[in-house]
Each structure stands twice: as C-alpha cells, then as structure tokens.
Amino acid sequence: MRALKRVARPLFPALLLASALWPGRLRRRAAAGAGLVGLWSVVYARYRREGRAQTELEWNQLRTAHETAFALHYNLRVPTIEEEFDIWGAYHQHRHEMRYDLVAAEARRHLRPGAVILDVGCGSVLVADRLADVPAFYVGLDYGGHHIAYAAGKIAKASSRLRHGLLRGDGETLPLSDASVDVVVFSEVIEHLMRPERAVWELARVLRPGGVVVLTTNNASEVPLRSPLSHAFAWVEKMVAADRPDLMSLRPWIWPEPVDRSLLGLPDHAPDVYLPHTHHIPAQTQGLFRAAGLDPVSWSTFEFPPPQSATAAWLERRGPAGRRVVDRIEALCQATPGLRRMGTHLFMVFRRTDAPLPPGGPPPGLWPGPFSA
Ligand SMILES: C[S@@+](CC[C@H](N)C(=O)[O-])C[C@H]1O[C@@H](n2cnc3c(N)ncnc32)[C@H](O)[C@@H]1O
C-alpha cells in the first residue's frame, strides 16, 4: 500500500498535467487543469495547516531552552568545525568551503590596510584562512572554549600578513569598545542564539559608522520532503515570503534533537530541553538589523540543492564528480532570477549608519522569539 502511494503521489498530478497540456479536446484539457488546481489547493491547505502547527510547536519547545543547557551543549557536545569535516566527509566540507569563499570575498571588499575584522562565532577560523594576505587585524570570538583552543593552535602554526587575536566570549555581550571594528563576520551563528536581537545590538555598537556586517544563516523553511508537491510549496514560499513573513507556513525554531539529557542530569519525568536553530526570513531579519542602525545593502541565497535532499545524497555518493556537478548547479541557481531566492542559506550584507544606536537595547517584540525582551 505504501509503495503504491509513493508511486501514485507524483504520478497522479503528472498525469493530470500531461492531460491538461496534451493537444486535443478543450473540455478534457480544462477538466484536467481544474483537477490539478483543485488537487494542489487541497494539498497546499494541508501543508499550510501542518506547517503552522509545527512552527508553533517548535516556538513553544524553544521556551525550554536555558543558559546552562546552552553553555554545556556548546562547550561539551558540539565538535569544532574541522572535526565536523572529518565526521561528515568531503561533500559536506566542500559545501562549507563555498560559504567561506563567499564570506571572505565579501569581507575583503570592505577591508582597508589596518582594518579590524571581528568574526563572531569564529569556529575553526576558516574565514581568516582565506584572508591570510590582508594586512588587517582579525579578532576571532567564540563561545566554545574548545573552538578558541583549537583556533589558537591553528593560528600559532600559520604564517600570515593578517594579525590575529582570539577571544572567548558571548556574541550577546561583546568585550569590545564602541565603534572599534570595520567588518563583522557573522556566519551561521545568529540562528543558534536565544536572543539574536541582543547580538545585533552589540554588532551595531562595536561597528564604526560605514562598517559592514557579513551575515549568513538558514533561509526560511526547511524542506519537509514529504512529497514532491509539498516540497514545491516550501520552495515557492521561500521565494514569495521573503518579503512577507506571514506567508511562511513552516519556519523551524529549534534543533530537532533535544539536548543530551545526561549532560543536564535530567530525571526521567523532566521534559526535554531544546536549543534554537532558527530559520530566518529576509524581511524580518532586515527589520531587526535596521532597528539597530544597520541598513540592508544586499541579500541573496546559496546552497542548492538542500544538504538533506535525496539529490545531495546522490551527488555525495558520486565523489569528486558529484562535487563538480554541485558547483555547476550552484552557479546556475544563483544566476537564475526567482530561483536565486530559494537557497538553503541566506547571504546578507548590512552597513552601519551614522545614527546613534537607539538607547535601552532592543525593544520588546522586535524579534518574534520567545525570549524577546
Ligand atoms: C555553526 S558554527 C559556525 C562557526 C563559524 N562561523 C563557521 O562558519 O565555520 C556556530 C558557532 O557559533 C558559536 N556560538 C554559539 N553561540 C555563541 C554565542 N552566544 N557567542 C559567540 N559564539 C557563539 C559556536 O560555538 C560555534 O562555533
């Protein structure tokens, strides 16, 4: 029965589509077209209902997050980025390296000699590796002590024109003075934070007027991969809801796996604790940055196809040839209007205005997360 469903699901709409397009009697074509629209409407209504319920569930699950769980998880459970490459393999590393190349190229465009670049959540300092020839000063900051220790070991061996400093700290309370930084790199970090609005305020505080933030993060919905139809909905929503967050049905807020219970010493009856892995919607994220005096300069997306898709798994199995093909797919998608908005990750640039930072920190409700205050 299941196998039958798996075949019928894509086949039925494909037959209707073929019948609507096939030359011949107008009545047959109109009926097939109406059937297709009806089918899509029913499936979309269900996708939207289920997506919204899931989004609400995750938003509520995020309320279980707390600072202790955050600190233990990020210091004792999360491997360094270069250890992750060993765990996840060459395809995963290749996809990440594309992101470091993009981020470093953008940062380089804004760096003058002697500039200060701050990498918040620097991980294994892979952006710094790509800026080794720049006569600037790089500050790598991370919450995880093991990331900083690893980065220090790596930097000690590197010869580079880029001077370095490493700090263990929290992006929500930066240990740097006002207007002391020219470029902030904030790559795949904001989605982990419980109060991203506080970190954005801090970035605005430490940036000099005219300085830029280069941000990457998750783009809107996660493709649920239930059926080709619902898959398509998630893609179309990514495109249209970028400017209309209310149109987004499915917006993940948490890591699907809860924090390791043994790490927290939770008794059997205690509920699981979840940490953020928020997916961002461009218009909303731009609003958050704009409120802190960080004007949006540009935004685009990258990483096609999604890393969890069957296509990515197939390409991964092809080895080096798969990596060459995925580079072609990436270039094609990034150059195609419309599709360009649908990548798995957002790439955004913001510029610090001359306006003083609004006093009192971010206003409550500016960010829709459960800890916004
Ligand atoms: C997905 S990794 C990205 C690392 C690096 N930016 C990269 O692109 O390779 C997320 C990083 O953010 C760090 N992080 C998490 N919460 C943080 C916080 N509140 N302040 C600073 N760094 C944080 C983690 O320790 C981790 O190194």
The ligand as an SDF file (V2000), in Angstrom:
LIG
                    3D

 27 29  0  0  0  0  0  0  0  0999 V2000
   27.7420   26.5550   13.0710 C   0  0  0  0  0  0  0  0  0  0  0  0
   29.1130   27.1480   13.9450 S   0  0  0  0  0  0  0  0  0  0  0  0
   29.7670   28.3310   12.7940 C   0  0  0  0  0  0  0  0  0  0  0  0
   31.2160   28.6010   13.0370 C   0  0  0  0  0  0  0  0  0  0  0  0
   31.8780   29.5260   12.0180 C   0  0  0  0  0  0  0  0  0  0  0  0
   31.2830   30.8350   11.9850 N   0  0  0  0  0  0  0  0  0  0  0  0
   31.8600   28.8910   10.6560 C   0  0  0  0  0  0  0  0  0  0  0  0
   31.1340   29.4020    9.8030 O   0  0  0  0  0  0  0  0  0  0  0  0
   32.5710   27.9140   10.4560 O   0  0  0  0  0  0  0  0  0  0  0  0
   28.4120   28.1650   15.2050 C   0  0  0  0  0  0  0  0  0  0  0  0
   29.4600   28.7710   16.0950 C   0  0  0  0  0  0  0  0  0  0  0  0
   28.8400   29.7570   16.9250 O   0  0  0  0  0  0  0  0  0  0  0  0
   29.3820   29.6500   18.2180 C   0  0  0  0  0  0  0  0  0  0  0  0
   28.4420   30.2890   19.1560 N   0  0  0  0  0  0  0  0  0  0  0  0
   27.2690   29.8060   19.6050 C   0  0  0  0  0  0  0  0  0  0  0  0
   26.7020   30.6850   20.4470 N   0  0  0  0  0  0  0  0  0  0  0  0
   27.5220   31.7450   20.5270 C   0  0  0  0  0  0  0  0  0  0  0  0
   27.4930   32.9710   21.2490 C   0  0  0  0  0  0  0  0  0  0  0  0
   26.4810   33.2790   22.0470 N   0  0  0  0  0  0  0  0  0  0  0  0
   28.5150   33.8250   21.0940 N   0  0  0  0  0  0  0  0  0  0  0  0
   29.5640   33.5240   20.2900 C   0  0  0  0  0  0  0  0  0  0  0  0
   29.6480   32.3750   19.5830 N   0  0  0  0  0  0  0  0  0  0  0  0
   28.6410   31.5040   19.7040 C   0  0  0  0  0  0  0  0  0  0  0  0
   29.5650   28.1470   18.4060 C   0  0  0  0  0  0  0  0  0  0  0  0
   30.4470   27.8440   19.4510 O   0  0  0  0  0  0  0  0  0  0  0  0
   30.0960   27.7420   17.0450 C   0  0  0  0  0  0  0  0  0  0  0  0
   31.4840   27.8760   16.9410 O   0  0  0  0  0  0  0  0  0  0  0  0
  1  2  1  0
  2  3  1  0
  2 10  1  0
  3  4  1  0
  4  5  1  0
  5  6  1  0
  5  7  1  0
  7  8  2  0
  7  9  1  0
 10 11  1  0
 11 12  1  0
 11 26  1  0
 12 13  1  0
 13 14  1  0
 13 24  1  0
 14 15  1  0
 14 23  1  0
 15 16  2  0
 16 17  1  0
 17 18  1  0
 17 23  2  0
 18 19  1  0
 18 20  2  0
 20 21  1  0
 21 22  2  0
 22 23  1  0
 24 25  1  0
 24 26  1  0
 26 27  1  0
M  CHG  2   2   1   9  -1
M  END
$$$$
